[in-house]
């Protein structure tokens, strides 16, 4: 599965994808990491949390305008206290704290790594997802496969999982919740639902070879389901069944994304492949890609009896192997690292890509 180069899955001339990442407003340094620009910083002021509304006081309007013109300018606590709305004051404090961390780090990648290595806990998840989206967009620059781009969304957008009829499908949680509440028509749909008026449901499709071009359409962002099955089962009748490898599995695409993620941020070449099970008597190292998988793998590794209901939350395992074993800790050099991806009891996957950066058995800190 190629990431860069010529391809037929994206229309010619659409060199950018995920416009919401703000990637087009960033610059690269000599290492290829993303350097914040004034335009990228000012873009945060257009978010609902900071955008002006009719009720914005004069002090807020002045601060908003000045930051638009000079996004790096210092803002004193006195100016923040002059804002009439307490929630607005909080939102500005959070934004300014995040802005200062990014500027101090110098790049988005350095800021992302520092947040987790230093155990900084006061950065809202929103900003962490903003960083992750821009960074993975950078790592996948030149991507021409919709399946890879869709799988990469798991690194910064929560997914709801459906396991009905032998399928394992991931759908964007925010989109599915919105469709469930409004039928896809926003505030209008909400009003119609409250009035018990019929709503035309918006169809969600599994991303496949026949609809990849739709993924790149701006109004289709996050609206495609991702097939996470390892195998396809085919019944030919007369008791004849075939189990075929799912060549278009989102798991394989996700494995490729994680390879690029590790290479971009740690400078380490790894190969990752999906697994249905771990069959390794010398299992030495594992990393959960989310909180549920971390707890589950820890229990399995320690020989704890795990009830079937918990095991069913496991979506997939992966085997990670270093291309150069000397880059691993000496005591596990050459051994595979097993990864796990699982859904919580609400059938939601919230992948934590930082786990892969913090918990690999590296011989040195990058």
Secondary structure, 3 states (H helix, E strand, C coil): CCCCCCCCCCCCCCCCCCHHHCHHHCEECCCCCEECCHHHHHHHHHCCCCCCCCCCCHHHHHHHHHHHHCCCCCCCHHHHHCCCCHHHHHHHHHHHHHHHHHHHHCCHHHHHHHHHHCCCCCCCHHHHHHHHHHHHHHHCCCCCCHHHHHHHHHHCCCEEEECHHHCCEEEEHHHHHHHHHHCCCHHHHHHHHHCCCCCCCCCCEECCCCCHHHHCCHHHCCCEEEECCCEEEEEEECCEEEEEECCCCHHHHHHHHHHHHHHHHHCCCEEEEEECCCCCCCCCEEEECCHHHHHHHHHHHCCCCCCHHHHCCEEEEEEEEECCHHHECHHHCCCCEEEEEECCCCCEECCCCHHHHHCCCECCCC
